[in-house]
Amino acid sequence: MGDDSDRRLPDEPIAILKAAYFRDGADGAAEAAKHMISAATAFLTFQYGPDEARRILEVVGAAQGKAS
């Protein structure tokens, strides 16, 4: 599981968002990002439970707040 494919994984969502941006503009890319976040949240909740999913999302939200 520690092969090179693990490191390439973030490129795929970026490529999807770029394609949405070029096809549908900024609003389309933002909508695609919302769908990705929703799907990731559902996966985290299923995989780790609602409390852990909430904790992860709070950490991400805090990091976003520091970046802006």
Secondary structure, DSSP 8 states (H G I E B T S, - for coil): --STHHHHTTHHHHHHHHHHHHHHHHHHHHHHHHHHHHHHHHHHHHHH-HHHHHHHHHHHHHHHHHH-
